């Protein structure tokens, strides 16, 4: 298991989505799906942070953070760029097999999982939750993005819709 590869791909997609959002309307950075949920920029920062919370323990490293605490597109881009560089620099050999057990928190709950469970059942779903919220908020706000922007694999012709009229 090399967690960094998964996150490097989707962080690159996040970078492109954030550029599209920023170009469309910077005000969307504060948009939320619900009043009790994080706004788009915080969702992005949390997704980025989860990549480090996932990979660092599994590579035998202390968890690092490149978050500045500022909610601006510039600060999120800086956090994203630093995280991409950090993850790309972790040698595949640093990911131990079997993956070490990880103790963490989930909200206010303590969680202790073996490394594979931690990665597959906790870290990856949490990353994709926050990543998907960025996409959902952007779509709700009218940013012209689609599944190809989300995963980097799908392709559809211009104007394609699954909804038939």
C-alpha positions as CSV (number, residue, x, y, z in Angstrom):
1,X,0.0,0.0,0.0
2,X,1.4,3.4,-1.0
3,X,-1.2,6.0,0.2
4,X,0.7,8.9,-1.2
5,X,-0.1,7.9,-4.8
6,X,-3.8,8.0,-4.2
7,X,-3.6,11.4,-2.6
8,X,-1.2,12.9,-5.1
9,X,-3.7,12.2,-7.9
10,X,-6.7,13.6,-6.1
11,X,-4.9,16.6,-4.7
12,X,-3.9,17.5,-8.3
13,X,-7.6,17.3,-9.1
14,X,-8.5,19.4,-6.1
15,X,-5.9,22.0,-7.3
16,X,-7.7,22.2,-10.7
17,X,-11.1,22.4,-9.1
18,X,-10.0,25.2,-6.8
19,X,-8.6,27.1,-9.8
20,X,-11.9,26.8,-11.7
21,X,-13.9,27.9,-8.6
22,X,-11.6,30.9,-8.0
23,X,-11.8,31.9,-11.7
24,X,-15.6,31.6,-11.6
25,X,-16.3,33.5,-8.4
26,X,-14.0,33.9,-5.4
27,X,-17.0,34.5,-3.2
28,X,-17.8,30.8,-3.5
29,X,-14.9,30.1,-1.1
30,X,-17.3,31.0,1.8
31,X,-20.3,29.1,0.4
32,X,-21.7,26.2,2.4
33,X,-24.1,23.3,1.7
34,X,-25.6,23.8,5.1
35,X,-25.2,26.4,7.9
36,X,-23.6,23.9,10.2
37,X,-21.1,22.6,7.6
38,X,-17.7,24.1,6.7
39,X,-17.5,26.5,3.8
40,X,-15.7,25.4,0.6
41,X,-12.2,26.7,1.5
42,X,-12.3,25.0,4.9
43,X,-13.5,21.8,3.3
44,X,-10.5,22.0,0.9
45,X,-8.1,22.6,3.9
46,X,-9.6,19.7,5.8
47,X,-9.3,17.4,2.8
48,X,-5.7,18.4,2.3
49,X,-5.0,17.9,6.0
50,X,-6.4,14.4,5.9
51,X,-3.8,13.3,3.3
52,X,-1.1,14.1,5.8
53,X,-3.0,12.6,8.7
54,X,-3.3,9.4,6.6
55,X,0.2,9.1,5.1
56,X,2.5,10.4,7.9
57,X,1.7,7.7,10.5
58,X,1.8,5.0,7.8
59,X,5.2,6.1,6.7
60,X,6.5,6.2,10.3
61,X,6.5,10.0,10.5
62,X,5.0,12.6,12.8
63,X,1.9,14.2,11.3
64,X,2.8,17.6,9.7
65,X,0.6,20.4,8.6
66,X,1.0,23.2,6.1
67,X,-2.2,25.0,7.0
68,X,-1.8,28.7,7.6
69,X,-5.0,29.2,9.4
70,X,-6.2,31.7,6.8
71,X,-9.2,31.1,4.7
72,X,-8.2,32.5,1.3
73,X,-7.6,30.9,-2.0
74,X,-3.9,31.9,-1.8
75,X,-3.4,30.2,1.5
76,X,-5.2,27.1,0.4
77,X,-3.1,26.9,-2.8
78,X,0.0,27.3,-0.7
79,X,-1.1,24.5,1.7
80,X,-1.9,22.3,-1.3
81,X,1.4,23.0,-3.0
82,X,3.4,22.3,0.1
83,X,1.4,19.1,0.8
84,X,1.9,17.9,-2.8
85,X,5.6,18.4,-2.5
86,X,5.8,16.7,0.9
87,X,3.9,13.7,-0.2
88,X,5.8,13.3,-3.5
89,X,9.1,13.3,-1.5
90,X,8.1,10.3,0.7
91,X,9.8,7.2,-0.7
92,X,7.5,4.3,-1.4
93,X,9.7,2.2,0.8
94,X,8.8,4.3,3.8
95,X,5.3,2.8,3.9
96,X,5.7,-0.1,6.2
97,X,4.2,-3.5,5.7
98,X,2.3,-4.4,7.7
99,X,1.1,-0.8,8.3
100,X,1.5,0.2,11.9
101,X,-1.5,0.7,14.2
102,X,-2.8,4.3,14.5
103,X,-4.4,6.1,17.4
104,X,-6.4,9.2,16.4
105,X,-9.5,11.1,17.0
106,X,-12.8,11.2,15.1
107,X,-14.5,14.3,16.2
108,X,-14.5,13.8,20.0
109,X,-14.1,10.0,19.9
110,X,-10.8,8.2,20.2
111,X,-10.0,5.7,17.5
112,X,-7.5,2.9,17.5
113,X,-7.1,0.9,14.3
114,X,-4.6,-1.2,12.6
115,X,-2.9,0.6,9.7
116,X,-4.9,-1.0,6.9
117,X,-8.2,-0.3,8.7
118,X,-7.1,3.2,9.5
119,X,-6.3,3.9,5.9
120,X,-9.2,2.2,4.2
121,X,-12.0,2.7,6.8
122,X,-11.1,6.1,8.3
123,X,-8.6,8.2,6.4
124,X,-9.7,7.6,2.8
125,X,-13.5,8.1,3.5
126,X,-12.8,11.3,5.5
127,X,-10.6,12.7,2.8
128,X,-13.2,11.9,0.1
129,X,-16.0,13.3,2.3
130,X,-14.3,16.7,2.4
131,X,-13.1,16.5,-1.2
132,X,-16.6,15.8,-2.4
133,X,-18.0,18.7,-0.3
134,X,-15.7,21.0,-2.3
135,X,-17.1,19.6,-5.5
136,X,-20.7,19.7,-4.3
137,X,-20.5,23.3,-3.1
138,X,-18.9,24.4,-6.3
139,X,-21.6,22.6,-8.4
140,X,-24.3,24.1,-6.2
141,X,-22.9,27.5,-6.8
142,X,-22.9,27.0,-10.6
143,X,-19.3,26.4,-11.2
144,X,-19.1,24.5,-14.6
145,X,-17.3,21.4,-13.3
146,X,-18.2,17.7,-13.7
147,X,-17.1,14.2,-13.0
148,X,-14.0,14.6,-15.1
149,X,-12.9,17.4,-12.9
150,X,-13.6,15.3,-9.8
151,X,-11.7,12.1,-10.8
152,X,-9.5,13.1,-13.8
153,X,-10.6,10.0,-15.8
154,X,-14.2,10.5,-17.1
155,X,-14.7,12.3,-20.4
156,X,-18.0,13.5,-21.8
157,X,-18.8,15.6,-24.9
158,X,-19.6,19.3,-24.4
159,X,-23.1,19.8,-23.2
160,X,-23.7,16.1,-22.3
161,X,-26.2,15.4,-19.6
162,X,-27.6,12.2,-18.2
163,X,-30.9,13.9,-17.8
164,X,-33.0,13.5,-21.0
165,X,-35.4,16.3,-21.8
